[in-house]
């Protein structure tokens, strides 16, 4: 049985430790790198070239979904799992959109994570069993009503700026982190306020918490 090399990303050290114990206890799975945020996950994935990335959603700098989006572009052969506390339909569809092979709840990680890892490496999707019926039902209802999969209101770059604004970074800091100009940051922030119908940084922060970009 070939060994699957795994990158694990979660901003809580205790969670990483527990998940690593589950993974490293299997002869065919081994964690080769750990990251505490989405940006570090991208850097370590490029350095270690793992077979599989297990990413939390709510992390500093970049969320797991943002990191997954970038990793899908940079390392198309990398398999990706989202490991999260959020039992959320929107996140599930977004996870599939950014290239994830599966969506696993932390509350049942001890039951589902190993199966999800092996399914991903076989090229098969994995979704925690309790959500399948609800997700299919809700999706069919949307199709019937002419809505389809819910659309995103903002672009990928605007989402990155929104997260960093909500985390308290200045425009100069955001510009440095994203390798863009301060003027471009300000333009993205203005677009966010207009698109989302918000007034200021405080309301942007509340919105970012509500949609799971940052933790309260």
Secondary structure, DSSP 4 states (H G I P E B T S, - for coil): -PPEEEEEE-S-HHHHHHHHHHHHTSTTEEEEEEESSHHHHHHHHHHH--SEEEE-SS-SSS-HHHHHHHHHHH-TT-EEEEEES---HHHHHHHHHTT-SEEEEGGGHHHHHHHHHHHHHTT--EE-HHHHHHHHHHHHHHHHTT--SPPPSS-HHHHHHHHHHHTT--HHHHHHHHT--HHHHHHHHHHHHHHHT--SHHHHHHHHHHTTSS--
